[in-house]
Amino acid sequence: MENSSRFFENTDCEYYPCHKGIDHINCLFCYCPMYNKENCPGNPSFKNNNGKLIKICTDCTFPHRPENYYRIMDFLKNSN
C-alpha cells in the first residue's frame, strides 16, 4: 500500500512490526484513538486490578489494519 492521508507504514520504526499476523501495519494510529472508549470495535481484553478494569490492547490489530480507517473515523464521530 502507498502512504496517504489514510495509511502510513513506518518500517524504519524500532518497534516495527509491533503486531504479528498482519501484512501491512497502518502506523497512522500507532497510539489507538479508541483506547479510552469502553466499547471500541477492536478486540481488547480486560484485567481486573483491585476492582478496576484495565483495558489491554496488546493483541488488538484493528486500528492497524488499513481497511478499518473509515470504521475508526465513523466510530470516533459517533461516540461520546
BELDA-V377495 format. One record per backbone hydrogen bond with DSSP energy under -1.0 kcal/mol. CO is the residue of the C=O (numbers start at 1). NH is the residue of the N-H. Records with the same first field share a line. If there is no record, write none. Layout:
CO->NH + NH
This chain:
7->4
8->27
10->13
13->16
27->30
32->35
34->37
45->56
47->54
49->52
52->49
54->47
56->45
57->60
61->64
62->65
64->26
65->68
66->69
68->72
69->73
70->74
71->75
72->76
73->77
74->78
